[in-house]
Amino acid sequence: MMARTRTAIRINESYDLIAQGFGAGVNGPFTVVIDTSHATQSNAHISQTLSTALQQTHDVVRVTPFKPTADNKVLVATVIPREGPQAASTATLFSTLVHTVVPHNLAGSGAEGYVTGSTASYLQFSDTLTTKLPVIIAVVVATAFLLIITAFRGLWLAVKAALVNLISISAAYGIVVAVFQWGWGRSLLGVSENVPIESYVPVLMFAIVFGLSMDYEVFLLTHVKEAWDKTHKSGVSVANGLSSTGRVITCAALIMASVFTAFVASPQPVVKMLAIGLAASVVIDATIVRLLLVPAIMYLLGRYSWWLPRWLDTILPRISIE
């Protein structure tokens, strides 16, 4: 374990040394590949035209000469951006190369151009996740809504469950941004500078936090529903459900928060992000949301918590929560 930690630290140090000695962009180069197998122009002309355009592109520091492959059907060059792979300007440069510089300067030549490399793959993956994240959230929230409304037969109960679960996730996102992008308390975590949030961190956090939130929600609502079926008194049902589950939810949350917090010691910033975000979200969900907001909302809703339109009741399947 210690050996792996030292290796990770050395990799981080080498990354910083390369950036200091050769510029931050050296750590995030782009590889431009030109397929000239069907080109109507010579390789020399294509290389010269595209090289000139790349060198004149904003935020490009250096472009290596295009080198042909052994069969002379592919040209390859490296583009060094001005800033590192996680900088916003590098993402903008990637988009400019893919959508503007390369296709425009190869138009009419019969050649096809591609921008690849580890940095390009990372940026493309990030764009894909950013685009799909709202869809993922919508699908998961809708599924949770259907689960609650089917199991507990309450329209406003399901709406409330979906909304308050999003509060825990939003709070976790806010804490991660405050610590790693705004610098609040980052020195306590061993982070020396602001760190961009990796694209897959919000997706992982959402999946884990929403799952835990729904677990606590179903556990609480099950006991409230049992009391409601016996008494049909809203205030009594909420109080009984809260008293019988409060300690269990609190203990479970403390255990999960302790497990997540243990990973803060990792030298990897991404692991620290997940640890802080998940630990904070579990604590917020188990205290402010699950033991305060949910009972308060249900108490204010009263018997309307269990209201379900008759037409909807007839089409929904019946699932026993037991």
Kinemage of the C-alpha trace (Angstrom):
@kinemage 1
@onewidth
@group {chain A} dominant
@subgroup {mainchain}
@vectorlist {calphas} color= white
{ca met a 1} P 0.000 0.000 0.000
{ca met a 2} L 2.806 2.371 0.928
{ca ala a 3} L 4.645 1.478 -2.277
{ca arg a 4} L 1.584 2.340 -4.353
{ca thr a 5} L 1.215 5.640 -2.480
{ca arg a 6} L 4.840 6.543 -3.163
{ca thr a 7} L 4.402 5.647 -6.837
{ca ala a 8} L 1.342 7.893 -7.110
{ca ile a 9} L 3.235 10.758 -5.456
{ca arg a 10} L 6.188 10.307 -7.832
{ca ile a 11} L 3.863 10.342 -10.839
{ca asn a 12} L 2.312 13.582 -9.617
{ca glu a 13} L 5.765 15.065 -9.061
{ca ser a 14} L 6.949 14.050 -12.547
{ca tyr a 15} L 3.793 15.588 -14.027
{ca asp a 16} L 4.570 18.890 -12.274
{ca leu a 17} L 8.244 18.808 -13.269
{ca ile a 18} L 7.399 18.249 -16.935
{ca ala a 19} L 4.928 21.128 -16.830
{ca gln a 20} L 7.517 23.417 -15.217
{ca gly a 21} L 10.284 22.487 -17.641
{ca phe a 22} L 8.438 22.211 -20.951
{ca gly a 23} L 5.075 23.869 -20.394
{ca ala a 24} L 1.766 22.543 -19.112
{ca gly a 25} L 0.597 21.585 -22.595
{ca val a 26} L 3.246 18.894 -22.949
{ca asn a 27} L 1.216 16.778 -20.518
{ca gly a 28} L -1.825 16.950 -22.789
{ca pro a 29} L -0.797 16.741 -26.469
{ca phe a 30} L -3.149 16.046 -29.369
{ca thr a 31} L -2.265 13.652 -32.169
{ca val a 32} L -3.501 14.743 -35.599
{ca val a 33} L -3.873 11.844 -38.032
{ca ile a 34} L -4.535 12.370 -41.764
{ca asp a 35} L -5.725 9.535 -43.968
{ca thr a 36} L -4.385 10.325 -47.459
{ca ser a 37} L -5.209 7.003 -49.116
{ca his a 38} L -7.884 8.685 -51.250
{ca ala a 39} L -6.330 12.146 -51.439
{ca thr a 40} L -6.330 14.111 -54.685
{ca gln a 41} L -3.431 16.276 -53.511
{ca ser a 42} L 0.141 15.389 -52.620
{ca asn a 43} L 1.137 14.585 -49.053
{ca ala a 44} L 3.584 17.491 -49.086
{ca his a 45} L 0.870 19.986 -49.986
{ca ile a 46} L -1.547 18.611 -47.403
{ca ser a 47} L 1.139 18.614 -44.709
{ca gln a 48} L 2.187 22.190 -45.451
{ca thr a 49} L -1.359 23.540 -45.544
{ca leu a 50} L -2.485 21.878 -42.340
{ca ser a 51} L 0.758 22.568 -40.462
{ca thr a 52} L 0.483 26.279 -41.203
{ca ala a 53} L -3.149 26.339 -40.073
{ca leu a 54} L -2.373 24.457 -36.867
{ca gln a 55} L 0.521 26.746 -35.974
{ca gln a 56} L -1.707 29.785 -36.398
{ca thr a 57} L -4.482 28.355 -34.216
{ca his a 58} L -5.034 30.109 -30.906
{ca asp a 59} L -3.618 28.314 -27.824
{ca val a 60} L -1.316 26.094 -29.906
{ca val a 61} L 2.296 26.320 -28.721
{ca arg a 62} L 4.017 23.889 -31.079
{ca val a 63} L 3.259 21.557 -33.972
{ca thr a 64} L 5.628 18.775 -34.943
{ca pro a 65} L 6.193 18.093 -38.668
{ca phe a 66} L 3.831 15.582 -40.243
{ca lys a 67} L 5.477 12.181 -40.659
{ca pro a 68} L 4.201 9.596 -43.150
{ca thr a 69} L 3.760 5.927 -42.342
{ca ala a 70} L 5.687 3.254 -44.199
{ca asp a 71} L 3.005 2.892 -46.861
{ca asn a 72} L 2.777 6.684 -47.251
{ca lys a 73} L -1.016 6.626 -46.740
{ca val a 74} L -1.190 8.212 -43.272
{ca leu a 75} L 0.328 11.418 -41.905
{ca val a 76} L 0.829 11.940 -38.172
{ca ala a 77} L 1.742 15.081 -36.203
{ca thr a 78} L 1.581 16.200 -32.588
{ca val a 79} L -0.037 19.440 -31.426
{ca ile a 80} L 1.053 20.891 -28.081
{ca pro a 81} L -1.570 23.135 -26.443
{ca arg a 82} L -0.710 26.127 -24.298
{ca glu a 83} L -2.266 24.757 -21.105
{ca gly a 84} L -2.697 21.371 -19.465
{ca pro a 85} L -5.226 18.662 -20.360
{ca gln a 86} L -7.761 19.783 -17.725
{ca ala a 87} L -7.767 23.464 -18.688
{ca ala a 88} L -10.859 24.975 -20.286
{ca ser a 89} L -8.744 26.411 -23.105
{ca thr a 90} L -7.533 22.903 -24.012
{ca ala a 91} L -11.116 21.669 -24.306
{ca thr a 92} L -11.916 24.663 -26.508
{ca leu a 93} L -8.851 23.966 -28.644
{ca phe a 94} L -9.908 20.349 -29.104
{ca ser a 95} L -13.333 21.443 -30.318
{ca thr a 96} L -11.734 23.985 -32.667
{ca leu a 97} L -9.385 21.399 -34.160
{ca val a 98} L -12.117 18.799 -34.655
{ca his a 99} L -14.847 21.048 -36.026
{ca thr a 100} L -12.961 23.866 -37.714
{ca val a 101} L -9.216 23.731 -38.376
{ca val a 102} L -8.755 20.142 -39.572
{ca pro a 103} L -11.912 19.709 -41.710
{ca his a 104} L -11.728 23.192 -43.265
{ca asn a 105} L -8.109 22.841 -44.325
{ca leu a 106} L -8.659 19.360 -45.765
{ca ala a 107} L -11.802 20.315 -47.676
{ca gly a 108} L -11.488 19.392 -51.347
{ca ser a 109} L -8.280 17.413 -50.834
{ca gly a 110} L -9.918 13.991 -50.552
{ca ala a 111} L -8.060 13.365 -47.268
{ca glu a 112} L -9.731 12.728 -43.928
{ca gly a 113} L -8.422 14.101 -40.641
{ca tyr a 114} L -8.767 12.936 -37.049
{ca val a 115} L -7.719 14.323 -33.667
{ca thr a 116} L -6.851 11.583 -31.197
{ca gly a 117} L -4.664 10.775 -28.215
{ca ser a 118} L -5.318 10.341 -24.495
{ca thr a 119} L -6.301 13.985 -24.005
{ca ala a 120} L -8.729 13.892 -26.913
{ca ser a 121} L -10.284 10.677 -25.585
{ca tyr a 122} L -10.660 12.187 -22.136
{ca leu a 123} L -12.311 15.338 -23.482
{ca gln a 124} L -14.661 13.375 -25.728
{ca phe a 125} L -15.623 11.133 -22.812
{ca ser a 126} L -16.206 14.211 -20.661
{ca asp a 127} L -18.439 15.798 -23.294
{ca thr a 128} L -20.448 12.598 -23.612
{ca leu a 129} L -21.011 12.333 -19.862
{ca thr a 130} L -21.916 16.004 -19.576
{ca thr a 131} L -24.503 15.598 -22.315
{ca lys a 132} L -25.966 12.401 -20.879
{ca leu a 133} L -25.976 13.391 -17.188
{ca pro a 134} L -29.372 15.195 -17.306
{ca val a 135} L -30.880 12.175 -19.047
{ca ile a 136} L -29.426 9.811 -16.440
{ca ile a 137} L -30.775 11.950 -13.599
{ca ala a 138} L -34.220 12.193 -15.213
{ca val a 139} L -34.472 8.424 -15.766
{ca val a 140} L -33.350 7.534 -12.238
{ca val a 141} L -35.624 10.119 -10.587
{ca ala a 142} L -38.588 8.975 -12.696
{ca thr a 143} L -37.911 5.347 -11.753
{ca ala a 144} L -37.747 6.266 -8.064
{ca phe a 145} L -40.983 8.227 -8.427
{ca leu a 146} L -42.747 5.207 -9.914
{ca leu a 147} L -41.359 2.932 -7.202
{ca ile a 148} L -42.612 5.135 -4.358
{ca ile a 149} L -46.017 5.827 -5.879
{ca thr a 150} L -46.543 2.140 -6.634
{ca ala a 151} L -45.391 0.809 -3.268
{ca phe a 152} L -46.940 3.448 -1.001
{ca arg a 153} L -49.900 4.653 -3.130
{ca gly a 154} L -49.291 8.357 -2.576
{ca leu a 155} L -48.839 10.892 -5.380
{ca trp a 156} L -47.439 13.739 -3.281
{ca leu a 157} L -45.400 11.249 -1.297
{ca ala a 158} L -43.620 10.209 -4.497
{ca val a 159} L -43.128 13.808 -5.622
{ca lys a 160} L -41.683 14.689 -2.239
{ca ala a 161} L -39.343 11.678 -2.277
{ca ala a 162} L -37.932 12.549 -5.693
{ca leu a 163} L -37.362 16.203 -4.808
{ca val a 164} L -35.778 15.743 -1.384
{ca asn a 165} L -33.415 13.076 -2.714
{ca leu a 166} L -32.156 15.615 -5.224
{ca ile a 167} L -31.415 17.975 -2.315
{ca ser a 168} L -28.835 15.555 -0.899
{ca ile a 169} L -27.153 15.181 -4.264
{ca ser a 170} L -27.151 18.925 -4.954
{ca ala a 171} L -25.608 19.571 -1.544
{ca ala a 172} L -22.888 17.016 -2.252
{ca tyr a 173} L -22.096 18.636 -5.598
{ca gly a 174} L -21.915 22.030 -3.923
{ca ile a 175} L -19.497 20.825 -1.265
{ca val a 176} L -17.195 19.239 -3.841
{ca val a 177} L -17.147 22.457 -5.878
{ca ala a 178} L -16.529 24.590 -2.778
{ca val a 179} L -13.587 22.456 -1.643
{ca phe a 180} L -11.844 21.556 -4.894
{ca gln a 181} L -12.656 24.545 -7.128
{ca trp a 182} L -13.122 27.371 -4.638
{ca gly a 183} L -10.447 26.128 -2.231
{ca trp a 184} L -12.510 25.967 0.977
{ca gly a 185} L -10.449 23.861 3.376
{ca arg a 186} L -8.526 22.113 0.630
{ca ser a 187} L -5.231 22.451 2.551
{ca leu a 188} L -6.684 20.185 5.249
{ca leu a 189} L -7.040 17.491 2.598
{ca gly a 190} L -3.494 17.804 1.310
{ca val a 191} L -4.536 19.531 -1.928
{ca ser a 192} L -2.219 22.415 -2.780
{ca glu a 193} L -4.215 24.021 -5.607
{ca asn a 194} L -7.660 24.120 -7.165
{ca val a 195} L -8.463 20.866 -8.955
{ca pro a 196} L -10.948 20.498 -11.832
{ca ile a 197} L -13.756 18.061 -11.128
{ca glu a 198} L -13.441 14.938 -13.258
{ca ser a 199} L -16.405 14.377 -15.557
{ca tyr a 200} L -17.301 10.960 -14.158
{ca val a 201} L -17.311 12.081 -10.507
{ca pro a 202} L -20.835 13.636 -10.628
{ca val a 203} L -22.204 10.492 -12.290
{ca leu a 204} L -20.703 8.147 -9.688
{ca met a 205} L -21.796 10.400 -6.846
{ca phe a 206} L -25.330 10.606 -8.184
{ca ala a 207} L -25.675 6.842 -8.505
{ca ile a 208} L -24.331 6.081 -5.032
{ca val a 209} L -26.022 8.951 -3.179
{ca phe a 210} L -29.413 8.440 -4.803
{ca gly a 211} L -29.280 4.736 -4.003
{ca leu a 212} L -28.502 5.382 -0.337
{ca ser a 213} L -31.147 8.129 -0.148
{ca met a 214} L -33.830 5.852 -1.548
{ca asp a 215} L -32.797 3.133 0.885
{ca tyr a 216} L -33.306 5.476 3.849
{ca glu a 217} L -36.506 6.830 2.317
{ca val a 218} L -38.138 3.417 1.839
{ca phe a 219} L -37.071 2.319 5.309
{ca leu a 220} L -38.653 5.400 6.894
{ca leu a 221} L -41.820 5.354 4.798
{ca thr a 222} L -42.399 1.663 5.501
{ca his a 223} L -42.719 2.309 9.230
{ca val a 224} L -44.790 5.455 8.704
{ca lys a 225} L -47.141 3.513 6.419
{ca glu a 226} L -47.555 0.733 8.993
{ca ala a 227} L -48.562 3.296 11.621
{ca trp a 228} L -50.874 5.059 9.151
{ca asp a 229} L -52.694 1.839 8.276
{ca lys a 230} L -53.360 1.253 11.998
{ca thr a 231} L -54.275 4.773 13.150
{ca his a 232} L -55.029 6.908 10.067
{ca lys a 233} L -53.591 9.807 12.042
{ca ser a 234} L -50.914 11.641 10.123
{ca gly a 235} L -49.035 13.227 13.018
{ca val a 236} L -48.970 10.026 15.046
{ca ser a 237} L -47.875 7.975 12.036
{ca val a 238} L -44.956 10.286 11.246
{ca ala a 239} L -43.856 10.394 14.886
{ca asn a 240} L -44.002 6.612 15.241
{ca gly a 241} L -42.144 6.041 11.982
{ca leu a 242} L -39.456 8.548 12.900
{ca ser a 243} L -38.978 7.196 16.418
{ca ser a 244} L -38.596 3.624 15.192
{ca thr a 245} L -36.147 4.384 12.357
{ca gly a 246} L -34.255 7.492 13.462
{ca arg a 247} L -31.517 5.715 15.372
{ca val a 248} L -31.038 3.040 12.736
{ca ile a 249} L -30.764 5.596 9.919
{ca thr a 250} L -28.349 7.723 11.964
{ca cys a 251} L -26.099 4.768 12.803
{ca ala a 252} L -26.106 3.532 9.209
{ca ala a 253} L -25.233 7.002 7.960
{ca leu a 254} L -22.387 7.352 10.446
{ca ile a 255} L -20.937 4.026 9.339
{ca met a 256} L -21.124 4.958 5.656
{ca ala a 257} L -19.709 8.431 6.294
{ca ser a 258} L -16.792 6.909 8.234
{ca val a 259} L -16.045 4.501 5.394
{ca phe a 260} L -16.104 7.282 2.800
{ca thr a 261} L -14.023 9.647 4.957
{ca ala a 262} L -11.284 7.020 5.283
{ca phe a 263} L -10.525 7.452 1.575
{ca val a 264} L -9.611 11.119 2.071
{ca ala a 265} L -6.090 9.910 2.900
{ca ser a 266} L -5.627 8.799 -0.709
{ca pro a 267} L -3.085 10.872 -2.686
{ca gln a 268} L -5.404 10.887 -5.724
{ca pro a 269} L -7.574 14.045 -5.965
{ca val a 270} L -10.403 12.116 -7.653
{ca val a 271} L -10.625 9.701 -4.718
{ca lys a 272} L -10.661 12.646 -2.328
{ca met a 273} L -13.515 14.230 -4.320
{ca leu a 274} L -15.624 11.100 -4.099
{ca ala a 275} L -14.819 10.623 -0.417
{ca ile a 276} L -15.734 14.179 0.606
{ca gly a 277} L -18.812 14.353 -1.597
{ca leu a 278} L -20.230 10.993 -0.532
{ca ala a 279} L -19.500 11.457 3.172
{ca ala a 280} L -21.084 14.918 3.210
{ca ser a 281} L -24.138 13.818 1.245
{ca val a 282} L -24.805 10.848 3.548
{ca val a 283} L -24.611 13.040 6.650
{ca ile a 284} L -26.843 15.714 5.098
{ca asp a 285} L -29.341 13.140 3.870
{ca ala a 286} L -29.594 11.308 7.199
{ca thr a 287} L -29.967 14.457 9.297
{ca ile a 288} L -31.365 17.488 7.480
{ca val a 289} L -33.282 15.632 4.771
{ca arg a 290} L -34.405 12.274 6.143
{ca leu a 291} L -34.952 13.150 9.814
{ca leu a 292} L -36.081 16.766 9.421
{ca leu a 293} L -37.421 17.698 5.997
{ca val a 294} L -39.226 14.446 5.182
{ca pro a 295} L -41.156 14.185 8.485
{ca ala a 296} L -41.962 17.916 8.417
{ca ile a 297} L -43.311 17.771 4.851
{ca met a 298} L -45.361 14.664 5.595
{ca tyr a 299} L -46.796 16.259 8.726
{ca leu a 300} L -47.813 19.362 6.761
{ca leu a 301} L -49.325 17.297 3.962
{ca gly a 302} L -51.311 15.253 6.438
{ca arg a 303} L -53.636 12.695 4.832
{ca tyr a 304} L -52.778 14.148 1.410
{ca ser a 305} L -49.480 12.266 1.657
{ca trp a 306} L -51.476 9.114 0.851
{ca trp a 307} L -53.768 10.624 -1.780
{ca leu a 308} L -53.786 8.961 -5.173
{ca pro a 309} L -56.163 9.698 -8.068
{ca arg a 310} L -58.577 6.848 -8.582
{ca trp a 311} L -57.733 6.441 -12.265
{ca leu a 312} L -54.036 6.197 -11.412
{ca asp a 313} L -54.707 3.704 -8.629
{ca thr a 314} L -56.419 1.376 -11.070
{ca ile a 315} L -53.579 1.278 -13.607
{ca leu a 316} L -50.659 0.986 -11.207
{ca pro a 317} L -49.598 -2.516 -10.175
{ca arg a 318} L -49.896 -3.387 -6.501
{ca ile a 319} L -46.639 -4.166 -4.734
{ca ser a 320} L -46.441 -5.228 -1.115
{ca ile a 321} L -43.623 -3.430 0.693
{ca glu a 322} L -43.362 -6.442 2.998
